Amino acid sequence: MHKLFFIFSFFLIVISCSLLTSNAQAQIVDYKKEGIVRILPKEIDSVLDNPGIGFMTFQRFNGDSLNRGLTWTEGKPIEYQGEVRNLKNKDYPNTTIAYFRLYWRFLEPKQGKFNWALIDAALKTAHQRGQTLLLRIAPYGEGEDKGNDVPDWYRTMVGKKNEWFVDSAG
Protein backbone atom coordinates (compact mmCIF):
# COMPACT_ATOMS: atom_id res chain seq x y z
CA MET A 1 0.00 0.00 0.00
CA HIS A 2 2.84 2.40 0.85
CA LYS A 3 4.53 1.60 -2.48
CA LEU A 4 1.37 2.39 -4.40
CA PHE A 5 0.97 5.70 -2.56
CA PHE A 6 4.63 6.59 -3.25
CA ILE A 7 4.33 5.77 -6.98
CA PHE A 8 1.08 7.71 -7.29
CA SER A 9 2.59 10.77 -5.47
CA PHE A 10 5.71 10.65 -7.61
CA PHE A 11 3.54 10.46 -10.77
CA LEU A 12 1.52 13.53 -9.65
CA ILE A 13 4.70 15.52 -8.94
CA VAL A 14 6.17 14.71 -12.37
CA ILE A 15 2.94 15.71 -14.15
CA SER A 16 2.64 18.94 -12.12
CA CYS A 17 6.23 19.92 -12.89
CA SER A 18 5.77 19.30 -16.59
CA LEU A 19 2.54 21.32 -16.64
CA LEU A 20 4.21 24.21 -14.79
CA THR A 21 7.15 24.14 -17.19
CA SER A 22 4.90 24.13 -20.25
CA ASN A 23 2.81 27.03 -18.85
CA ALA A 24 5.94 29.05 -18.11
CA GLN A 25 7.18 28.51 -21.65
CA ALA A 26 3.82 29.46 -23.12
CA GLN A 27 3.94 32.83 -21.29
CA ILE A 28 7.25 33.98 -22.79
CA VAL A 29 6.56 37.20 -24.68
CA ASP A 30 8.64 38.88 -27.34
CA TYR A 31 8.46 42.35 -25.77
CA LYS A 32 9.85 44.19 -28.79
CA LYS A 33 7.47 42.46 -31.19
CA GLU A 34 4.43 43.15 -28.98
CA GLY A 35 5.41 46.80 -28.34
CA ILE A 36 5.58 46.17 -24.60
CA VAL A 37 8.06 48.14 -22.51
CA ARG A 38 9.69 46.15 -19.74
CA ILE A 39 11.15 48.17 -16.87
CA LEU A 40 13.41 46.59 -14.30
CA PRO A 41 14.02 48.98 -11.38
CA LYS A 42 17.60 49.37 -10.25
CA GLU A 43 18.18 47.59 -6.96
CA ILE A 44 19.20 49.94 -4.13
CA ASP A 45 20.31 49.52 -0.53
CA SER A 46 19.04 52.89 0.72
CA VAL A 47 15.69 54.30 1.82
CA LEU A 48 13.28 54.76 -1.08
CA ASP A 49 11.74 58.23 -1.19
CA ASN A 50 8.27 56.94 -1.91
CA PRO A 51 6.07 59.67 -3.42
CA GLY A 52 3.15 60.68 -1.24
CA ILE A 53 3.62 58.15 1.57
CA GLY A 54 5.97 57.40 4.41
CA PHE A 55 7.98 59.93 6.39
CA MET A 56 7.13 63.63 6.31
CA THR A 57 8.60 66.84 7.63
CA PHE A 58 6.50 68.64 10.27
CA GLN A 59 6.36 72.45 10.24
CA ARG A 60 9.49 72.32 8.08
CA PHE A 61 10.56 71.57 4.52
CA ASN A 62 13.37 69.29 3.34
CA GLY A 63 16.69 70.88 4.25
CA ASP A 64 15.35 73.14 7.02
CA SER A 65 16.90 73.01 10.47
CA LEU A 66 14.75 72.17 13.47
CA ASN A 67 13.70 74.69 16.15
CA ARG A 68 16.12 75.40 18.94
CA GLY A 69 15.12 74.66 22.49
CA LEU A 70 11.53 73.82 23.31
CA THR A 71 9.74 76.31 21.05
CA TRP A 72 7.58 75.26 18.16
CA THR A 73 5.74 77.00 15.33
CA GLU A 74 2.70 74.76 15.10
CA GLY A 75 -0.32 76.70 13.90
CA LYS A 76 1.62 79.88 13.22
CA PRO A 77 2.55 81.15 9.75
CA ILE A 78 5.53 79.33 8.26
CA GLU A 79 8.94 80.69 9.20
CA TYR A 80 10.92 80.33 5.98
CA GLN A 81 14.62 79.68 6.41
CA GLY A 82 15.70 81.11 3.09
CA GLU A 83 17.23 79.27 0.17
CA VAL A 84 18.65 75.91 1.15
CA ARG A 85 21.43 74.23 -0.84
CA ASN A 86 21.29 70.86 0.86
CA LEU A 87 17.85 69.24 0.99
CA LYS A 88 18.97 66.51 3.39
CA ASN A 89 17.29 66.37 6.80
CA LYS A 90 19.92 66.02 9.50
CA ASP A 91 19.39 62.78 11.45
CA TYR A 92 16.13 62.09 9.56
CA PRO A 93 15.26 60.45 6.22
CA ASN A 94 14.31 62.42 3.13
CA THR A 95 10.61 62.87 2.60
CA THR A 96 8.26 63.73 -0.23
CA ILE A 97 5.63 65.38 2.01
CA ALA A 98 5.78 68.61 4.03
CA TYR A 99 3.06 68.70 6.71
CA PHE A 100 2.00 72.01 8.25
CA ARG A 101 -0.75 73.09 10.63
CA LEU A 102 -2.04 76.62 10.34
CA TYR A 103 -4.58 78.27 12.63
CA TRP A 104 -7.69 79.68 10.99
CA ARG A 105 -6.95 83.21 12.29
CA PHE A 106 -3.93 83.48 9.96
CA LEU A 107 -5.77 82.24 6.88
CA GLU A 108 -8.91 84.39 7.34
CA PRO A 109 -7.84 87.40 9.44
CA LYS A 110 -10.97 89.33 8.37
CA GLN A 111 -14.28 87.69 7.70
CA GLY A 112 -14.36 86.60 4.06
CA LYS A 113 -10.85 87.96 3.37
CA PHE A 114 -8.38 85.11 2.95
CA ASN A 115 -4.59 85.35 3.01
CA TRP A 116 -3.96 83.10 0.01
CA ALA A 117 -0.34 84.28 -0.13
CA LEU A 118 0.40 82.00 2.86
CA ILE A 119 -0.70 78.94 0.92
CA ASP A 120 0.86 80.08 -2.36
CA ALA A 121 4.27 80.52 -0.69
CA ALA A 122 4.01 77.13 1.03
CA LEU A 123 3.08 75.37 -2.22
CA LYS A 124 5.96 77.05 -4.07
CA THR A 125 8.51 76.16 -1.38
CA ALA A 126 7.32 72.56 -1.12
CA HIS A 127 7.69 72.21 -4.89
CA GLN A 128 11.21 73.67 -4.79
CA ARG A 129 12.16 71.19 -2.07
CA GLY A 130 10.79 68.15 -3.92
CA GLN A 131 7.75 67.79 -1.67
CA THR A 132 4.01 67.98 -1.85
CA LEU A 133 2.19 70.04 0.76
CA LEU A 134 -0.15 68.55 3.33
CA LEU A 135 -1.86 71.49 5.02
CA ARG A 136 -4.24 71.31 7.96
CA ILE A 137 -6.26 74.38 8.84
CA ALA A 138 -6.98 74.13 12.56
CA PRO A 139 -9.74 76.34 14.04
CA TYR A 140 -7.64 77.16 17.12
CA GLY A 141 -4.97 75.79 19.44
CA GLU A 142 -4.46 75.29 23.15
CA GLY A 143 -3.12 77.81 25.63
CA GLU A 144 -3.66 81.43 26.53
CA ASP A 145 -1.63 82.82 23.62
CA LYS A 146 -3.98 85.06 21.61
CA GLY A 147 -2.26 83.75 18.46
CA ASN A 148 -3.77 80.33 19.20
CA ASP A 149 -7.37 81.60 19.28
CA VAL A 150 -9.99 81.76 16.54
CA PRO A 151 -9.95 84.88 14.32
CA ASP A 152 -10.72 88.12 16.16
CA TRP A 153 -13.79 88.76 14.01
CA TYR A 154 -15.19 85.35 14.96
CA ARG A 155 -14.37 85.83 18.66
CA THR A 156 -16.37 89.10 18.53
CA MET A 157 -19.35 87.17 17.09
CA VAL A 158 -19.35 84.35 19.68
CA GLY A 159 -17.96 86.13 22.73
CA LYS A 160 -15.48 84.81 25.27
CA LYS A 161 -17.04 81.36 25.49
CA ASN A 162 -14.33 78.71 25.10
CA GLU A 163 -16.15 75.57 26.16
CA TRP A 164 -18.30 73.95 23.49
CA PHE A 165 -20.24 70.81 24.13
CA VAL A 166 -23.40 69.12 22.97
CA ASP A 167 -26.05 68.35 25.53
CA SER A 168 -26.84 64.72 24.79
CA ALA A 169 -30.01 64.84 26.91
CA GLY A 170 -31.63 67.64 25.03
Secondary structure, 3 states (H helix, E strand, C coil): CHHHHHHHHHHHHHHHHHHHHHHHHHCCCCHHHHCCCCCCCCCCCCCCCCCCCCCCEECCCCCCCCCCCCCCCCECCCCCCCCCCCCCECCECCCCEEEEEEEHHHHCCECCECCHHHHHHHHHHHHHCCCEEEEEEECCCCCCCHHHCCCHHHHHHHCCCCCCCCCCCC
